[in-house]
Amino acid sequence: MKKIELKVNIHCQRCSTEVLQSATKLTGIDHISVDGEKGIVTVIGDVDPVLVTSQVRKTGKIVQIISVSPHKPPEKKPSDEKKK
């Protein structure tokens, strides 16, 4: 599992939708999120970062890879035991 962060020029909701639709065509993706204000697309899954970048570039957007790191699932906090 990898966490891939991409910098994409996103100006409106339509741009965000186009980027999501193009990236979801790839197999091996578990989660995609788009932050339109910052222009960051986060992809989590077993997929090649270069494939994700080239797929998003097909929409006509300028894409840069910010980071690729192993995905760490959120840690579950142990529940407090009930005191008697």
C-alpha positions as CSV (number, residue, x, y, z in Angstrom):
1,M,0.0,0.0,0.0
2,K,1.3,3.4,-1.0
3,K,0.2,6.9,-0.3
4,I,0.7,9.1,-3.3
5,E,0.3,12.9,-3.2
6,L,0.0,14.9,-6.4
7,K,0.0,18.6,-7.0
8,V,-2.7,19.3,-9.7
9,N,-4.0,22.6,-11.0
10,I,-7.6,22.4,-9.9
11,H,-9.7,25.6,-10.4
12,C,-13.3,24.5,-10.0
13,Q,-15.6,21.6,-9.1
14,R,-15.5,20.4,-12.8
15,C,-11.7,20.1,-12.7
16,S,-11.9,18.1,-9.5
17,T,-14.5,15.7,-11.0
18,E,-12.4,15.2,-14.1
19,V,-9.3,14.3,-12.1
20,L,-11.3,11.9,-9.9
21,Q,-12.9,10.2,-12.9
22,S,-9.6,9.8,-14.7
23,A,-7.8,8.4,-11.7
24,T,-10.5,5.9,-10.8
25,K,-10.0,4.1,-14.1
26,L,-6.8,2.5,-12.7
27,T,-7.0,-0.7,-10.8
28,G,-5.5,-1.1,-7.3
29,I,-6.7,2.1,-5.9
30,D,-8.4,1.9,-2.5
31,H,-9.0,5.6,-1.7
32,I,-8.8,8.9,-3.6
33,S,-9.3,12.4,-2.1
34,V,-9.1,15.8,-3.7
35,D,-8.4,19.0,-1.9
36,G,-9.4,21.7,-4.4
37,E,-8.2,24.7,-2.3
38,K,-4.7,23.3,-2.0
39,G,-4.7,21.5,-5.4
40,I,-3.6,18.2,-3.8
41,V,-4.8,14.8,-4.9
42,T,-4.1,11.9,-2.5
43,V,-4.3,8.3,-3.8
44,I,-4.0,5.3,-1.5
45,G,-3.5,1.8,-2.9
46,D,-1.2,-0.6,-4.8
47,V,-0.6,1.4,-7.9
48,D,2.4,2.9,-9.7
49,P,2.7,6.7,-9.1
50,V,3.8,7.3,-12.7
51,L,0.7,5.6,-14.0
52,V,-1.5,7.8,-11.8
53,T,0.3,10.9,-13.0
54,S,0.1,10.0,-16.6
55,Q,-3.6,9.1,-16.3
56,V,-4.4,12.5,-14.7
57,R,-2.4,14.3,-17.3
58,K,-4.7,12.9,-19.9
59,T,-7.3,15.4,-18.6
60,G,-5.0,18.3,-19.7
61,K,-3.9,19.2,-16.2
62,I,-0.4,19.9,-15.1
63,V,0.6,17.2,-12.5
64,Q,3.6,17.0,-10.2
65,I,4.4,14.2,-7.7
66,I,4.8,15.6,-4.2
67,S,5.4,12.5,-2.3
68,V,5.2,8.7,-2.3
69,S,5.3,6.9,1.0
70,P,4.0,3.7,2.6
71,H,0.5,4.1,3.8
72,K,0.0,3.8,7.6
73,P,-3.6,3.0,8.5
74,P,-4.9,5.1,11.4
75,E,-4.1,3.5,14.8
76,K,-7.1,2.3,16.8
77,K,-7.1,3.7,20.3
78,P,-7.6,1.0,23.0
79,S,-11.0,1.6,24.6
80,D,-10.9,2.5,28.3
81,E,-11.9,-0.3,30.6
82,K,-14.9,0.4,32.7
83,K,-14.1,1.2,36.3
84,K,-16.1,-0.4,39.0
